[in-house]
Amino acid sequence: MALIGGSGGFSGSLPTNYEYFTADGIRQGLNADQSFFTLNDKLIRVYSGAMHYFRVPRPYWRDRLRKIRAAGLNTVETYVPWNLHEPQSGKYDFGNGGSDFEDFLHLEEFLNTAKEEDLFVILRTGPYICSEYNFGGFPSWLLREKSIAFRTSETTYMKYVTRYFNILLTLLAAFQFTKGGPVIAFQVENEYGNQEAGDEFQPDKVYLEQLRQLFLDNGIVELLVTSDSPLSHQDKGTLPGIFLQTANFGQNVNQQFDKLEELQPGRPLMAMEYWVGFYDFWGTNHSTKADDQTRTYLKQILERNASFNAYMFLGGTNFAFNSGATFSNELLDNSGFEPITTSYDYDSPLSENGGYKPKYYIFKELVTAANPIQTYLPEEPEDIVPIAYESIRIEKVIPFESMVEHNTLDLIFSKNVLSMEKLDINDGSGQSNGHIVYRKENIDLNENSVLTIEGHVCDHVLVLVNGELIAPKQLKYLSDLDGFGFWRLEGSSLILNEEPIRGATLDIIVEEMGRFNVGKFNQYNHTFKGLWQGNVTINGENIYDWTIMPLEWKTQWVNELEGWEDLSDRAQEAPTMYNSVLHISDEPQDTFVDTRGWGKGLIFVNGFALGRYVAIGPQKSLYLPGPLLKTGENQINFFEHFYSPEDGLIKFTDQLILEGVF
């Protein structure tokens, strides 16, 4: 695609954004010292759309950015996820760092592409981002610290924030608008007012000042903002008069803006998050927001001459293990755990795979009419239409027992069960994602022996005896979540055997399904995964001396799996890795993997973890972008907990399938 901004080239009589705002040189960035924004001393209303580079394959960044600009928006907003950019303590990845996710992390390239596509940029750098992302963007290795107080001025926490920000902000400083780059504003922290908890905790203003100083020390001169609901939290999450406070809401437009004007009179109005849709949880019906509501609320924003960031304009995908979770209660025990789906479609103006939806044209119509500055807009790029590849037959399998016996895994020997984060692997950073296996060998089991797991599992457990799955057998109905194997039960128990067994091997496999992305100040320190809330007992006696095996599902490990057997040579067992090959003779195209007929597990494409699937829905197909495929043979693997389709086929579809739950 040709460049349309940043280098002076355009078609037609109208100037580009950059030509209009920088034609006479750059003297000043985004200014909020009056009741309206100016950029380089010229009036601007910031019309922004949220798109997260880490939720969109890198080859599609330009397509999605151009679609945002073609809708009449002049800015793109993105979060910056700490957990991806520092996946191990002190080891960074900004596109060439060697992590499985490195191709999504070329942040500098994303910023350059945004400028080339004639968009300004708002960066929301955290350190906490929420975003329905795993652990709100925090790296899980922070949990290894014995004493740490997240989102406060506490010394240990700030030591790591400072180290990370000194790397991140140094990189970003060169991309500021006043330096010739696209970034016009930085958000400090995120929805920090949400942390207030009456007399128990109030947002730490010293912490906010420390963050501000880190920005200044690293050469950041652009506008610094915060975002919260003014109605819910007033100015608790900001530093009045120092940061520009912006609003987050999905309705009550005028009430939110009235409160914002009251809190900071004479300054511009902006919605940093105008929620145009919503996200989904496993086990709930698909969330939508009506198009007519979008029109009504957007008109109200524009009638106030306010600026906005549409959250999300393009939702994208929680690839791999990156979806977060929330809690239906504020307990610390995981009982109210609510995991978020792989799809982050968000009912946005652009679909998960970048397709145009009616909301897109609502934005284009209203924003184009309201914008006092007329600049050149590109033509809307053609849709990248998904296809349904022909079904492929499952050819090979690796039962769980063979998987752990024939393939190299770290082995940790521990008297007691340990959480993922506490394992001494990854250069002292622990395990972040995947499954963790707790094995106890040579157990003599009397008839009807009872296994008990104290506390709550975090988050889903499979119990095997001598390689045979004992329980649970499915997650097909919502009521299954109330039984053994899931997070709701406390002190869950299970009968392991009917007849006596001598010298048995017990495997307890625990899956991490996403750390919570939003909580109160005292919840962050309790979001460990695996077994950690108590002992494991058999017939009331504690079991000690475990062999612990982390199943991290790294791409190289998946691609080098050994022990494959022909499916026709053995009865299907669970849990099992299934394999088939998708042959593509021409240019790979977008598609969706149809998960109907499967139980619960993970999908891998050429070794890369595409995401989670769960039979209870609502998501019943996973977006598979063309850039993750290649011409020739593509390995498609399912790690399935319970059962595979009766017809032995892996199927594809051309759309995101969303069905009701049961």
Buried (B, 14 or more C-beta within 10 A) or exposed (E): EEBBBBEEEBEEEEBBBBBBBBEEEBEEBBBBEEEBBBBBEBEBBBBBBBBBBBBBBBEBBBBBBBBBBBBBBBBBBBBBBBBBBBBBBEBBBBBEBEBBBBBBBBBBBBBBBBBBBBBBBBBBBBBBBBBBBBBBBBBBBBBBEEEBBBBBBBEBBBEBBBEBBEBBBEBBBEBBBBBEBBBBBBBBBBBBBBBBEEEEBEBBBEBBBBBBEBBEEBEBBBBBBBBBBBBBBBBBBBBEEEBBBBBBBBEBBEEBBBBBBEBBEEBBBBBBBBBBBBBBBBBBEBBBBEBEBBBEBBBBBBEBEBBBBBBBBBBBBBBBBBBBBBBEEEEBBBBBBBBBBBBBBBBBBBBBBBBBBEBBBBBBBBBBEBBEBEBBBBEBBEEBEBBBBEBBEBBBBBBBBBBBEEBEBBEBEBEBBBBBBBBBBBEEBBBBBBBBBBBBEEBEBEEEBBBBBBBBBBBBBBBBBBBEBBBBBBBBBBEBBEBBBBBBBBEBEBEBBEEEBEEBBBBBBBBBBBBBBBBBBBBBBBBBBBBBBBBBBBEEEEBEEBBBBBBBBBBEBBEEBEBBEEBEEEEBBBBBBBBBBBEBEEEBBBBBBBBBBBBBBBBBBBBBBBBBBBBBBBBBBBBBBBBBBBEEEBBBBBBBBBBBBEEBBBBBBBBBBBBEBE
